[in-house]
Amino acid sequence: MVWSGEGTGLLRLLCTTLLFTTMLVVRAQPLSCEGDEHCFEGYYCEPATNICQECLQCEDFNRQPPKLNSTECIKSLDKCGPCNEGYINIFRNSVKGKCVLPEFLEFGKGSHYRYVCLIAAAVGLAVVAMFVYVIKQTEVFRVVAYCKS
């Protein structure tokens, strides 16, 4: 089908509009930076790599936001508050990390980790058993392969 006159212009307009809309939505970060002023809002310049990194959100780590300067770009979990109610810090020695529910660390009655470990061990044992069987029974596989040829 050959596009004619008005239809082609409308198609070009639609494609151009989609292209510019995409360009507005996808804002590229600079390849390198020397300070936070070189990065877009919500990003900071990582001094070790000179690359713009997204500011941390304390909520993503189940931590309370800082009490003061809540609009400040958070570059380290040290700036976040304590764990949310019901959560505990998974790191020890006062190092701030992600906060998790206590059930996450339990390994005992009712724990799903026990089942995951048992299944992994069973699968590993089955793989080893099949490997040993194939090694021990190589002549069976040779005969079957020879008969099929």
MOCORRA-V230898 format. One record per residue. N is the residue number from 1. RES is the residue in one letter. OMEGA is omega as a letter, one per 30 degrees, with the letter a starting at -180 (NA if undefined). Layout:
N;RES;OMEGA
N;RES;OMEGA
This chain:
1;M;a
2;V;l
3;W;a
4;S;l
5;G;a
6;E;l
7;G;l
8;T;l
9;G;l
10;L;l
11;L;l
12;R;l
13;L;l
14;L;l
15;C;l
16;T;l
17;T;l
18;L;l
19;L;a
20;F;l
21;T;l
22;T;a
23;M;l
24;L;a
25;V;a
26;V;l
27;R;a
28;A;l
29;Q;l
30;P;a
31;L;l
32;S;a
33;C;l
34;E;l
35;G;a
36;D;a
37;E;l
38;H;a
39;C;l
40;F;l
41;E;a
42;G;l
43;Y;l
44;Y;a
45;C;l
46;E;a
47;P;a
48;A;a
49;T;a
50;N;l
51;I;l
52;C;l
53;Q;l
54;E;l
55;C;l
56;L;l
57;Q;a
58;C;a
59;E;l
60;D;a
61;F;a
62;N;l
63;R;l
64;Q;l
65;P;l
66;P;a
67;K;a
68;L;l
69;N;a
70;S;l
71;T;a
72;E;l
73;C;a
74;I;a
75;K;a
76;S;l
77;L;l
78;D;a
79;K;a
80;C;l
81;G;l
82;P;l
83;C;l
84;N;a
85;E;l
86;G;a
87;Y;l
88;I;l
89;N;a
90;I;l
91;F;a
92;R;l
93;N;l
94;S;l
95;V;a
96;K;l
97;G;l
98;K;l
99;C;a
100;V;l
101;L;a
102;P;a
103;E;a
104;F;a
105;L;a
106;E;l
107;F;a
108;G;a
109;K;l
110;G;a
111;S;l
112;H;l
113;Y;l
114;R;a
115;Y;l
116;V;l
117;C;l
118;L;l
119;I;l
120;A;l
121;A;l
122;A;l
123;V;l
124;G;l
125;L;l
126;A;l
127;V;l
128;V;l
129;A;l
130;M;l
131;F;l
132;V;l
133;Y;a
134;V;l
135;I;a
136;K;a
137;Q;a
138;T;a
139;E;l
140;V;a
141;F;l
142;R;a
143;V;l
144;V;l
145;A;a
146;Y;a
147;C;a
148;K;a
149;S;NA
